[in-house]
Every structure is written in structure tokens, then in C-alpha cells.
Amino acid sequence: MSVKQLAEEQFVDKWRSNTFFYLGDILVITQLKETEEITAYTNAMDRFCKLAKRVCGAKVTAGIGPVCDEIAELPASYQGARNAVSYRVIYGNTRAINIAEIDPQGSAEEPWEEQSIGNILKKIKTGDEQALKEAVKESVTQLSGRGASLQKYQIFITELIAEIFRFGTLNGLNLDEIFSGTGDIYREVLQMESPEALENWLLKTGRQMQEMIQNGRQDTTKSFVTKAIEYVREHYADSGLNVESVCKNLSVSTAYFSTVFKKETGKTFINYLTEYRMEQALDLLLNQDEKTYVIAEKVGYSDPNYFSYAFKKQFGMSPSKYKAEKRK
């Protein structure tokens, strides 16, 4: 956060930039007035890296992708920036590295390994088991079909496992549960005897991660439905209580909340709220001998007539008649 704030101070106004977080990195998108400004911009970013070390105590390497003429070229520029950062092993960190200066030919080219691994992780996140199976098979087939040397195979496996752990961390997955008891996971995968063994291992791992993500989503939805129910029980007497106020309290959209609430409870939020208010109204009516208008106010109805209407719709008779019937 400190580095991002410093970047905003240095670039937002002077260089017409926007900054944001993406996959654990800080991204800066800058609109240059002319292409030739890239040299001055690279120098400014280099000074920023050194400033970040002094001010924030952070080692920052800034990768700069090729200049774009169109928005559609931004993904290639982003990939070029990522590739530039990887050159820190040669040029050192705490500096800006412009991909166009060190690798003009391959600045925007994404290695097939990165594409392949990224595709597998994307399929894991979507939860589509068949799509995952196809992505894994394609990746292993590509690896075998390219006649990769042992060294390239080792690099692919190392990057694959590193990205799996990074993906798991970003998505809050407990990877110890998946890899527990396997010892050195790098060693185990590197010593697999065939492409089929690698494919089976990768598919099994991917399915386990899909299941964890799905269970996590279910826990999240159940959690906010539970919170919504608790909120209703605490605030049902508030006549202003509605789906919007509950969603504001939970920080979720009304559309998403309404869909999940009905899926989890089998009722719409309004139906649940009405039923709960009627339960409380019955207790007040039968056990505390309250007047109808008092009961209406205590269960969240500012209009006694509307309360009587809702009560009759729920129980088939007016509050006074219901009370008389129960006392016979």
C-alpha cells in the first residue's frame, strides 16, 4: 500500500497515470503525449524504484512494456512488462527495465509455457472439470510434442508448481491439505516416469483445487445468508428494514443477495422477513395480550391496517379473530 501510494504521488498527475493492484502486483497505466517520452518515463520510473527503497524500504523492480497506439494492444504491453521484470535476474532489482531496450523483438511475446499454465489455472477457477481436463491434456501434449530437453522440462515443472502455489495463496486455498505427505513436491513431479503420470497428477491436483474453491464459495454464501438472518432477528422491529438495508450492511448487491438467499433458504427475503415478523406478532398477540396497533409497531409495521392485512394473508383471519379463536 505504501509503494502504491508513493507511485500515485509520483505519476498520477505528472504522467497522467492510473495505478491499481492486479494478481499481487502494482500496475501503472500511463498515457504518454508522444512515443518519444518513453525514455524520460523509464528514467522517472527508475528514480521511483530507488525512492521506494529509501522511503518504504521496499525492493521494487518496474517492468515497462512497449508503447501502445490502441487499447487492444494493452494486454501485449502488460505481458511485455512482465517479461521485463523477469530480466532482474540479469540486470538486478530496484530499477526500471524497459523491455523495448533489452528485447525489442520478443517484447510482447508470451512464452507458450506461461500461456499453458495460465490456461490451466483459469480452468481451475471457473470450476469446469471437463475444460480443466482438456487444458491439462493440451499442456502435456505441447510439452511432449516440442521435444523439450530435460532442462526445459525441469523449468516448466518448476514454473508450474510455483504458479500453483501462487494461485492457491491468492485464492486462500490450503495447499498443505493437497500436498501433505508428499515430501518434496518438486522432486516428486520431476521424477514422474511418463507424460501420462504428469497429466494424471496435474488433473488430480486441479480437481482438488476446484473443489476447495467451490466449497469456499459455498461457505461464503452461507455465511452472509446466516448474517442476514441474524440481522433480521435483531432489527425486525425497524419499519425501514428491507433488502436494500440488509445488503448495505453486508456489502453485497441486491441481485446477488436475493438469488443466493432464495437458493439457501427456499424463500425470498421479503417472505422470510414477513414470516419472522408474523411469528413475533403471534407471540405478542397470544402471550402478552397486546393491542393490534402496538403489536404492529413492535414487529416493524408503521401502518396498523397494513399489518392486519399481512396478518390475515398469513393466517387466514384478522388478529382479533385469531386471538378469539385461540382462546375458545
Secondary structure, 3 states (H helix, E strand, C coil): CHHHHHHHHHHCCCCCEEEEEECCEEEEEECCCCHHHHHHHHHHHHHHHHHHHHHHCCCCCEEECCCCCCHHHHHHHHHHHHHHHHCHHHHCCCCEEEHHHHCCCCCCCCCHHHHHHHHHHHHHHHCCHHHHHHHHHHHHHHHHHCCCCHHHHHHHHHHHHHHHHHHHHHCCCCHHHHHCCCCCHHHHHHCCCCHHHHHHHHHHHHHHHHHHHHHHHHHHHHHHHHHHHHHHHHHCCCCCCCHHHHHHHHCCCHHHHHHHHHHHHCCCHHHHHHHHHHHHHHHHHHHCCCCHHHHHHHCCCCCHHHHHHHHHHHHCCCHHHHHHHHCC
